[in-house]
Amino acid sequence: MTTPRDLSIAVMDMAPGHPVEQGDLSLALAGAEMIDLLGAEAIRLDGDRIVPCLRPPIADRLLDEAAATLVREAPYESIDDWLWRRGRGLAAAYLAALETEGQLTRQPRRGMPFRSGRTALVDSPARREAANRWTSDEPVLAALGAAIGIREEWTGDFPSTVDDAVVTVLAAVNDALMELEAVRQRRAIEDAAFDNIWRGE
């Protein structure tokens, strides 16, 4: 399993009382992909730029797709640009992948046995692996979970095995999430002002 898949499962399974905005999750998933690509040595960071390396074989389809979309010519793509470009609709893509692979089931609605309701995770090795990683407070997954609000803020120290590049990506994810929230608040204010005009207030 990969970090973005584990994060997707954690959102669905470990924090049902903490709904996550799809845009927030998509940005976090894009950051998780970047962290896994760093771990696979498919990329390295040069400042805030993502520099592709030799492309290793990647078994996970979505992660391999992420590697295929890397900008391979200088000045390369910034971390921030990657998060917004790659993150577009990414939460839905991971949900669809989990469903295609049989990791999800659709529960029938009460009183409507022939109409499917919300999706739920099936009991699987992938689900148990994600749960173990989540409950063990693995630092990267914990930091991403905190960033999207499904767990307490991560205040632990990163072990020496987590390099500065990963910390840089996590910081960029947090910045992007704050930027997205600022956009939401600005739109809410503009919508409220527009409604007031129509009501003559």
Secondary structure as the mmCIF struct_conf table of DSSP 4:
data_model
#
loop_
_struct_conf.conf_type_id
_struct_conf.id
_struct_conf.beg_label_comp_id
_struct_conf.beg_label_asym_id
_struct_conf.beg_label_seq_id
_struct_conf.end_label_comp_id
_struct_conf.end_label_asym_id
_struct_conf.end_label_seq_id
HELX_RH_AL_P HELX_RH_AL_P1 THR A 3 ASP A 13
TURN_TY1_P TURN_TY1_P1 MET A 14 MET A 14
TURN_TY1_P TURN_TY1_P2 PRO A 16 GLY A 17
BEND BEND1 HIS A 18 HIS A 18
HELX_RH_AL_P HELX_RH_AL_P2 GLN A 22 GLY A 39
TURN_TY1_P TURN_TY1_P3 ALA A 40 GLU A 41
BEND BEND2 ALA A 42 ALA A 42
STRN STRN1 ILE A 43 ASP A 46
TURN_TY1_P TURN_TY1_P4 GLY A 47 ASP A 48
STRN STRN2 ARG A 49 PRO A 52
BEND BEND3 ASP A 60 ASP A 60
HELX_RH_AL_P HELX_RH_AL_P3 ARG A 61 ALA A 68
TURN_TY1_P TURN_TY1_P5 THR A 69 THR A 69
BEND BEND4 GLU A 73 GLU A 73
TURN_TY1_P TURN_TY1_P6 ALA A 74 PRO A 75
STRN STRN3 GLU A 77 SER A 78
HELX_RH_AL_P HELX_RH_AL_P4 ILE A 79 GLY A 87
TURN_TY1_P TURN_TY1_P7 ARG A 88 GLY A 89
HELX_RH_AL_P HELX_RH_AL_P5 LEU A 90 THR A 100
TURN_TY1_P TURN_TY1_P8 GLU A 101 GLY A 102
STRN STRN4 LEU A 104 ARG A 109
TURN_TY1_P TURN_TY1_P9 ARG A 110 GLY A 111
STRN STRN5 MET A 112 LEU A 121
HELX_LH_PP_P HELX_LH_PP_P1 VAL A 122 ASP A 123
HELX_RH_AL_P HELX_RH_AL_P6 PRO A 125 THR A 135
TURN_TY1_P TURN_TY1_P10 SER A 136 ASP A 137
HELX_RH_AL_P HELX_RH_AL_P7 PRO A 139 ALA A 147
TURN_TY1_P TURN_TY1_P11 ILE A 148 GLY A 149
BEND BEND5 ILE A 150 GLU A 152
HELX_LH_PP_P HELX_LH_PP_P2 GLU A 153 TRP A 154
BEND BEND6 GLY A 156 GLY A 156
HELX_LH_PP_P HELX_LH_PP_P3 ASP A 157 PRO A 159
TURN_TY1_P TURN_TY1_P12 SER A 160 THR A 161
BEND BEND7 VAL A 162 VAL A 162
HELX_RH_AL_P HELX_RH_AL_P8 ASP A 164 ARG A 199
TURN_TY1_P TURN_TY1_P13 GLY A 200 GLY A 200
#
